[in-house]
Amino acid sequence: MNGSLTRSALWLMAAKTVAFTLAFALPLVLVRHLSQTGFGLYKQLFLLVGSAMTILPLGFVMSGFYFLPRHPTRRPHVAFNILLFYVAVSGLAALLLLWRPTILETLFHDPTLAALSGPIAILVFLMVAFSFLELIALADADVRAASLLIVVMNLTKMVLLVGAAFVFASFEALVYAAIVQGLLQAAVLLWYLTTRFPGFRRGPDWPLMRAQLVYAIPLGTAAILSVVQGDLPSFFIAHYFDAATYAVYAVGCFQLPFLSILSESVGSVMIPAVSRLKLEDKASDIVQLSARLMRVLAALYLPLCVFLLVAGREFLTVLFTVRYIDSWPIFAINLALVPLSILTSVSDPVLRAYPAYIPWLLRLRVIILGVLAIGAWLAASHLLLVWAVVVVVAVNALDRVVLAVVLGRALNVSWHHFPLLADVGKLAGAAAVAGLAAAAARGLVGGAGPLAVLATSAAVFGAVYPLAVLALGVPTPTERTAARAQVERLLQRCGLRRSPPALRGIRGEEAP
């Protein structure tokens, strides 16, 4: 069973890595073939579509994870109920956009989106109604199919949108290319349901539908609050600023896919480990495990944050061209969320192991959402773009710190546990030293192009940071030994160092 789970996890992680890579590359290509206004409209459109995909279905597909294994004889009905619910809510949303296209004028500053209300309504319907393709495969424990579908769907999206940008270089072309992607996804989903759930077209099972709704709505409510908290400021910016300014804001809010991959990987390992320790009533072990996790994440997140503070301007210029240099202040403010995400990675597994705190979390999110809405509205309505970003970062920081403090009390964390985080402080110091060295190097080559400045800063930072970490005594003896062993193996594979005689003998090689 462990081997099967490991293989499944590897399949899924490989697929998500490909998907994140494509998601990372797509805006970098589009930004070079669209005007700033066109790119802003593209970001606004997919803000609307992405929010609809997450909020409207209430996470109803997650009921499949619970009901499919428990009702093997009613599997076709479970699948049909999910499809019916998704089609119903997306159909209502599409009809509302067709009936009241002024909704798009209310949401967004640029009238272009309202002029395309018909195609956008079709796009919202397709993207929401048939958005659960990979999740239904995962709910059916068909991990390989889910992995393949993740790669194929993201690849076709990349090809269609990039092709439209290359050939037509217009926002309207992207809308129609996305509709084609939605039709393709609908066809693949219907084929998958027909082959994997024979008889699913028999119709709904209403008692089962009610049971699925009872299961899904509480979880969906929590998801809605989280998504609204993340997307609401973007809607305020889109409403009060034009599309070109929104493009600057969207680039400034750019997030590295690497962090999402790492966060998901950490969660998949930590959640079962913390849950097991909770069942064994070992709160102190959870604290120590969380501290070790924070130490590992700090070794990656803190230097990344400091380096981007030093060379972030060149980083954005290389990725998005010099047209988006005004995104730098927004990007710099958002970097504060990188170290704060360490708290999120630790808090989420603990929260899942202590479900009694979930109702409290919902109340906190409602209060946070109210504060965020008022602050973002005041800043955006007065055209204070940077201050709107400050509000978002401050409210998110408050959310994460308060949650961490409350969960810390649940685990009986006290001042006596702070020495467990001593290495986090040392890693922050090492990152600061490397940042100063990189800043000095950046000053010396400041007259060169952005790519040369970025490469030089990265080289200096990459050389100084590990030396500072070693000088501060962060690695344990075990970690030092493991690192030396890894370097030895790498040198041997590269042919730069010969294998030990005993090892060559095992491999059947002739010993000297």
Secondary structure by P-SEA (a helix, b strand, c coil): caaaaaaaaaaaaaaaaaaaaaaaaaaaaaaacccaaaaaaaaaaaaaaaaaaccccccccccccccccccccaaaaaaaaaaaaaaaaaaaaaaaaaaccaaaaaaccccccccaaaaaaaaaaaaaaccaaaaaaaaacaaaaaaaaaaaaaaaaaaaaaaaaaacccaaaaaaaaaaaaaaaaaaaaaaaaaacccccccccaaaaaaaaaacaaaaaaaaaaaaaacaaaaaaaaaccaaaaaaaaaaacccaaaaaaaaaaaaaaaaaaaaaaaaccaaaaaaaaaaaaaaaaacaaaaaaaaaacaaaaaaaacccccccaaaaaaaaccaaaaaaaaaaaaaaaaacccaaaaaaaaaaaaaaaaaaaaaaaaaacaaaaaaaaaaaaaaaaaaaaaaaaaaaacccccccccaaaaaaaaaaaaaaaaaaaaaaaaaccccaaaaaaaaaaaaaaaaaaaaaaaccccaaaaaaaaaaaaaaaaaaccccccaaaaaaaccccc
